[in-house]
Amino acid sequence: MAYLRCRNCGRYLLSVDMIAQGYCCDECTEVFRACTNCGGYFRTDMGYGEQYCRPDCAIQYKMSRFVEATTTNKLAEELT
């Protein structure tokens, strides 16, 4: 029998005690990812678009990437 490390927490277990392809328990099988916008962690199956923790972060990230396109206020100037 061989000892293996859990992919998430690093705990050593016997190979026969491992569950779900290299994880020590059900809690370690949940994979978390950092949000591209705010940096907060979320479960990958609960995220929005696989990169963001919520829809607001997706919108903020996309708007911040195109600042020069969103900051033109020619319409506001025309209305005044």
C-alpha positions, -999 to 999 in steps of 0.1 A, spaced: 0 0 0 12 35 -8 6 68 9 -8 96 -13 -15 133 -6 -49 149 -9 -50 173 -39 -66 200 -18 -53 199 18 -21 179 14 -30 154 41 -13 120 37 -36 89 34 -34 54 23 -43 49 -13 -73 27 -3 -87 55 19 -88 81 -9 -121 90 -25 -130 107 -57 -96 106 -75 -72 118 -50 -92 136 -23 -94 127 13 -130 137 21 -161 152 5 -152 187 16 -119 186 -3 -136 176 -35 -153 210 -37 -130 231 -60 -128 269 -53 -116 295 -78 -108 332 -73 -131 357 -90 -114 376 -118 -128 409 -107 -129 411 -69 -106 382 -60 -131 365 -37 -133 328 -37 -164 308 -50 -172 272 -57 -167 266 -94 -201 250 -98 -218 281 -82 -200 308 -101 -211 330 -130 -195 323 -163 -168 302 -146 -147 333 -139 -168 355 -116 -185 350 -83 -216 369 -93 -231 387 -123 -222 421 -109 -185 412 -110 -187 401 -146 -203 435 -156 -177 455 -136 -148 436 -151 -160 440 -186 -167 477 -181 -132 483 -166 -115 467 -195 -130 492 -220 -127 524 -200 -121 546 -230 -153 534 -247 -174 538 -216 -162 572 -205 -172 592 -236 -201 614 -227 -209 629 -261 -246 621 -256 -246 639 -223 -230 670 -239 -255 670 -267 -284 669 -242 -272 700 -223 
